[in-house]
C-alpha cells in the first residue's frame, strides 16, 4: 500500500449537534438548496453541520440557511378612547426592555411605527402594518430570522378594549431552507417529499500542513504463570484510544461574534465554538468532540475511507509560536476507531457504537 498523502485527506473536528426534519418539496437532480419543515427541535440549523436524507446514501454539508422572520399581532379590540403603550423585549437570546410613549387608542400603523422609532427601535428592524387598533409587527434587519420576545401592551388607560395579549403569527428563528454541498445527483438518488432528514455535528476542517494525526489502540493483559511457566492469559481493564494531532494555526481564537471557530476554540468550546455541543451521549461528562479523517484516493474507482475517533478530549496543547503549530494529545472514550469505506464521497457514517 502506498503512503497516504495528506493533501488527499481531510481532517475535521465535529461536535455532537443532532436534529431531524422532513423534506418539504421534492428537489431535482443538481439542486443545492432544499426546503424543509417539521424540525424535531425547533430553531435554526447551524451552518457547517451535516445531514443525510432518506433516498440518497450521501452526506451533505450545510453552507447557509434561510430562517423565518417573526411576525406578531396586537389586536386591541376596538377601544373607544384612551391611550396605550407597547413594550419591546428584544430577542429571546438577548432580552432588552424598551417602552414607547403613550399612543392614542385609534392610532394608524404609521403612528405606532413613529412611537417605536422615537423609543429607539429602528423602522428597518421592526415594520408595523395592519390597521388602526389591529397591528402586525414584522421583525427584520438585525432581527431577521431570530426568535423574538413577545411584545407586551399596557392597556390600563384604554376604554372599551378587548385586548388579551400579543400573539405570534409567525414564529421566528426556524430554519425553512438549506443551502448545501455536494448537489443531489441521480446516480446517488434524489429524495422525495416528506423524506426524513437527520442532522449531525457541526464541522471544522483542520489544516495539518506538514503535521499528521496518530491514534493508538491498547490492550491490557495479565499473563498467569504456573510454576514458572506461561499458563493462561486474562484480559484486564479496557484502555481508551489515544490520539495525537499536529496542526497549523493562523489565530488561536476567532474574533468576537465570528461564526467560524478556530481549532483551539473547538477543543475548548469557546469563542466561535461556544455554542458547540458535546459529542458525548452523557451531558454530565466533560466536553468532547469527534475527530474525523476522510481519505479520498486520487485514483478513480478506489473506495474512500472515513476514520472517526469518537469523544476526543485533549489532555495537552503544545504551542509552537515560531512554526505556528499546535500539538494536541488526548484520549477518546472508545477502545478502537470507527472505520467506514464507500465509493460515495460524503458517505453517511452509521451511528457509532462506543465500546
C-alpha positions in Angstrom: 0.0 0.0 0.0 1.2 3.5 -0.9 1.6 6.1 1.8 -1.4 8.3 2.3 -0.7 11.9 1.1 -2.3 14.4 3.5 -3.4 16.5 0.5 -5.9 13.7 -0.2 -7.1 13.5 3.4 -9.5 15.9 5.2 -9.2 16.1 9.0 -12.2 17.6 10.8 -13.4 18.4 14.3 -17.1 17.5 14.7 -19.4 18.4 17.6 -22.4 16.5 18.9 -25.3 18.6 17.3 -28.3 16.4 16.3 -31.7 17.2 14.9 -34.3 15.9 12.4 -36.6 17.3 9.8 -38.6 16.4 6.7 -38.2 17.4 3.1 -40.8 19.9 2.3 -40.7 19.8 -1.5 -39.0 17.1 -3.6 -35.8 18.6 -5.1 -34.4 17.9 -8.6 -31.0 16.5 -9.6 -28.4 19.2 -9.4 -30.2 21.2 -6.7 -28.0 22.6 -3.9 -31.0 24.1 -1.9 -33.6 22.2 0.0 -36.9 23.3 1.6 -37.5 21.6 5.0 -40.2 21.5 7.7 -41.2 19.7 10.9 -37.9 20.2 12.7 -37.5 17.8 15.6 -36.1 20.5 17.8 -37.3 23.9 16.7 -34.7 26.5 16.0 -32.1 27.3 13.4 -29.9 24.7 11.8 -26.3 25.6 12.3 -24.1 26.3 9.3 -21.3 23.6 8.9 -23.4 20.8 10.3 -24.0 17.8 8.0 -27.2 15.9 7.1 -28.3 12.7 5.5 -31.7 12.2 3.9 -33.7 9.1 3.0 -33.4 8.5 -0.7 -29.6 9.1 -1.1 -26.6 7.4 0.5 -24.6 10.6 0.7 -23.9 13.1 3.5 -24.2 16.8 2.8 -22.7 19.9 4.5 -24.9 23.0 5.2 -23.3 26.2 4.0 -26.2 28.6 4.5 -29.8 28.7 5.9 -33.0 30.7 5.4 -34.8 31.3 8.7 -38.2 32.7 9.2 -38.8 36.3 10.3 -41.1 36.6 13.3 -44.4 38.4 12.9 -46.5 39.3 16.0 -50.1 40.6 16.1 -51.7 43.1 18.5 -55.5 43.4 18.3 -56.8 46.0 20.8 -60.5 45.0 20.2 -62.0 48.4 19.1 -61.3 50.6 22.1 -63.4 53.8 22.3 -60.9 56.2 23.9 -57.7 56.4 25.9 -54.0 55.5 25.2 -51.7 52.5 25.4 -48.0 51.8 25.4 -46.0 48.9 23.8 -43.0 47.3 25.4 -40.4 45.7 23.2 -38.4 42.8 24.7 -35.7 42.2 22.2 -34.8 38.6 21.2 -35.1 35.5 23.3 -31.3 35.2 23.3 -30.6 38.9 24.1 -33.6 40.4 26.0 -34.0 44.2 26.4 -36.9 46.3 27.6 -37.9 49.4 25.6 -41.3 51.0 26.2 -42.9 53.6 23.9 -44.6 56.8 25.0 -48.4 56.8 25.2 -50.1 56.0 21.8 -53.7 57.2 21.1 -56.3 54.4 21.0 -57.1 54.7 17.3 -53.5 55.3 16.0 -52.9 54.2 12.5 -49.9 51.8 11.9 -47.6 54.6 10.8 -48.2 56.4 14.1 -47.3 53.2 16.1 -44.2 53.0 13.9 -43.2 56.5 14.8 -43.7 55.7 18.5 -41.3 52.7 18.2 -38.8 54.8 16.3 -38.9 57.6 19.0 -38.3 54.9 21.6 -35.2 53.9 19.8 -36.3 50.9 17.7 -35.3 51.4 14.0 -38.0 51.2 11.4 -35.6 49.0 9.4 -35.8 46.4 12.2 -39.5 46.3 13.0 -42.2 47.2 10.4 -45.7 48.0 11.6 -48.6 47.1 9.4 -52.3 46.3 9.7 -54.9 48.8 10.6 -56.0 51.1 13.5 -56.2 49.0 16.7 -55.2 45.8 14.8 -51.5 45.8 14.2 -48.9 43.5 12.8 -45.2 43.7 13.7 -42.7 42.2 11.3 -39.1 41.8 12.6 -36.3 42.2 10.1 -32.9 43.9 9.8 -30.8 43.0 12.8 -33.7 40.8 14.0 -34.2 38.9 10.7 -34.5 35.1 11.3 -34.4 35.4 15.1 -36.8 34.3 17.8 -38.2 37.4 19.5 -39.6 38.2 22.9 -43.3 38.7 22.9 -44.5 42.3 22.8 -46.5 43.5 25.8 -49.1 46.2 25.9 -50.2 48.4 28.8 -53.9 49.0 28.2 -54.9 50.4 31.6 -55.6 53.8 30.1 -57.8 52.4 27.3 -61.6 52.4 27.4 -63.7 49.6 25.7 -60.9 47.4 24.7 -61.0 43.5 24.4 -57.2 43.0 24.2 -56.0 39.7 25.6 -52.3 39.8 24.6 -49.9 39.9 21.7 -49.7 36.7 19.6 -47.1 35.2 17.3 -48.5 35.0 13.7 -45.2 33.6 12.5 -42.5 32.2 14.9 -39.1 33.5 14.1 -35.8 31.7 14.2 -37.0 28.5 12.5 -34.9 27.2 9.5 -37.0 26.6 6.4 -34.4 26.2 3.7 -30.8 24.8 3.4 -28.0 25.5 1.0 -25.6 22.6 0.9 -22.9 20.7 -1.0 -22.5 18.4 -2.9 -25.5 18.7 -5.2 -28.1 16.0 -5.3 -27.4 13.6 -8.2 -29.4 11.0 -10.0 -26.6 8.5 -9.5 -26.8 8.7 -5.7 -30.6 9.2 -5.5 -32.8 12.3 -5.1 -35.0 12.4 -2.0 -38.8 12.8 -2.3 -41.3 15.0 -0.4 -41.5 14.2 3.3 -38.3 12.1 3.2 -36.7 12.0 6.7 -33.6 14.2 7.3 -31.1 13.5 10.0 -28.7 16.3 11.0 -25.3 15.6 12.6 -22.5 17.7 14.1 -21.0 21.0 13.0 -17.6 20.6 11.5 -14.3 22.5 11.2 -11.7 21.3 8.7 -8.2 21.3 10.3 -5.1 22.3 8.4 -2.3 19.9 9.4 0.3 21.3 7.0 3.3 19.0 7.4 1.8 17.5 10.5 -0.1 14.3 11.0 -2.6 12.5 13.1 -1.8 9.3 15.0 -4.0 7.2 17.2 -3.1 4.2 19.3 -5.2 1.3 20.5 -4.1 -0.6 23.6 -4.9 -3.9 25.2 -4.1 -4.8 28.8 -3.4 -8.5 29.5 -2.2 -10.4 32.5 -0.1 -13.4 31.8 -0.5 -16.0 34.5 2.3 -18.4 35.3 2.0 -22.0 36.6 5.2 -23.0 38.5 7.2 -20.5 36.4 5.7 -21.5 33.0 3.2 -19.5 30.9 -0.2 -20.9 31.7 -3.1 -18.6 30.8 -4.0 -15.1 29.9 -6.6 -12.8 31.4 -7.8 -9.5 29.8 -7.6 -6.6 32.2 -9.4 -3.2 32.2 -10.0 -1.6 28.8 -7.7 1.2 27.8 -9.0 4.4 26.0 -7.9 5.1 22.4 -5.0 7.7 22.4 -4.7 10.3 19.7 -2.2 13.0 18.8 -2.6 15.7 16.2 -0.1 18.2 14.8 -1.9 21.1 13.2 -1.3 24.6 11.9 -3.0 27.7 13.3 -3.4 31.2 12.0 -5.1 32.6 15.1 -5.7 30.8 18.4 -9.2 32.2 18.8 -11.8 33.7 16.5 -12.8 37.4 16.6 -15.9 38.1 18.8 -19.1 37.2 17.0 -17.4 35.1 14.4 -19.4 32.1 13.1 -16.2 30.3 12.1 -14.2 28.9 15.1 -10.5 28.1 15.3 -9.3 24.6 16.1 -8.4 25.7 19.7 -12.0 27.2 20.0 -13.4 23.8 19.1 -11.2 21.9 21.5 -12.1 24.3 24.4 -15.8 25.1 23.5 -15.1 28.8 23.4 -15.2 31.8 21.0 -16.7 30.8 17.7 -17.4 27.3 19.1 -19.1 28.5 22.3 -22.4 27.0 21.1 -20.9 23.7 20.0 -22.5 20.7 21.7 -20.5 17.9 23.3 -20.3 14.7 21.3 -20.7 12.6 24.4 -24.1 10.9 24.9 -23.8 11.9 28.6 -24.1 15.7 29.0 -22.7 15.4 32.6 -19.3 14.2 31.2 -16.6 16.7 30.3 -17.0 18.3 26.9 -15.7 16.2 23.9 -15.6 16.3 20.1 -15.2 13.7 17.4 -12.2 13.8 15.1 -12.9 12.6 11.6 -10.4 11.6 8.9 -11.7 11.3 5.4 -9.3 9.9 2.8 -10.2 10.2 -0.9 -7.7 8.3 -3.1 -6.7 10.3 -6.2 -7.1 7.2 -8.4 -10.5 6.8 -9.9 -12.8 4.0 -8.7 -10.9 3.5 -5.5 -13.0 3.5 -2.4 -12.8 6.4 0.0 -12.4 5.7 3.8 -13.6 7.6 6.8 -12.0 7.0 10.2 -13.8 8.5 13.2 -12.2 9.0 16.7 -15.2 9.4 19.0 -15.4 11.6 22.1 -11.9 13.1 22.0 -10.8 15.2 25.0 -7.5 16.9 24.8 -5.1 16.5 27.8 -2.3 18.7 26.5 -1.9 21.5 24.0 1.7 22.3 23.0 2.1 25.6 21.1 5.0 26.4 18.8 4.8 30.1 18.1 7.7 30.1 15.6 6.2 27.4 13.4 2.6 28.4 14.2 1.7 24.8 15.1 -0.2 23.1 17.9 0.2 19.6 19.0 -2.8 18.2 20.9 -2.7 14.9 22.7 -5.6 13.2 24.5 -7.8 10.2 24.7 -11.1 9.0 23.3 -13.9 7.2 25.2 -13.6 4.2 22.9 -11.1 1.3 22.5 -10.9 1.5 18.7 -11.7 3.9 15.9 -14.8 3.6 13.7 -13.8 2.9 10.0 -16.2 3.1 7.0 -15.4 2.6 3.3 -17.5 3.7 0.4 -17.4 4.7 -3.3 -19.7 7.7 -2.5 -17.8 10.8 -1.4 -19.8 12.3 1.6 -20.9 8.8 2.7 -23.3 8.5 5.6 -21.5 7.3 8.6 -23.7 5.0 10.7 -24.4 5.6 14.3 -21.3 4.8 16.2 -21.3 2.2 18.9 -19.0 3.1 21.8 -17.0 0.2 23.2 
